[in-house]
Amino acid sequence: MGNTIGHILISYDINRSHTEVKRKLEEKGYLDHFKYQGASKTYYLPNTTLWHTKMSSSQALEDLKSVCQMYSVVLEKAVAVKASEFIAI
C-alpha cells in the first residue's frame, strides 16, 4: 500500500518550525502551487499541503517524518494520497 509512483498530495500538522519544514520539503521537489495546462493563474495549496509529481505516498510520509526529525518537530498528523486528478479554486 502506498508504493505507486505518481502525483502525491501530502497534508500535515506540526507543532512549530513550519517555514523550515516546508522549505526543506520544497528542496526535495515538493511544491505548494500548480497551474492548469495552458492557464496563466497560479493556484496555491493550503499552508501545510504540498504535492510532488513523482513520489509514492509511503515515501512522501517518510520524507515528512525525516524532515520533522531533523528539526525536532512534533508531527501531529499527516495524510499522503495519490492524486491522479484534482481541481482547485
Helices and strands as residue ranges (DSSP letters): E 6-14, H 18-27, E 33-34, E 43-44, E 49-55, H 57-70, E 75-82
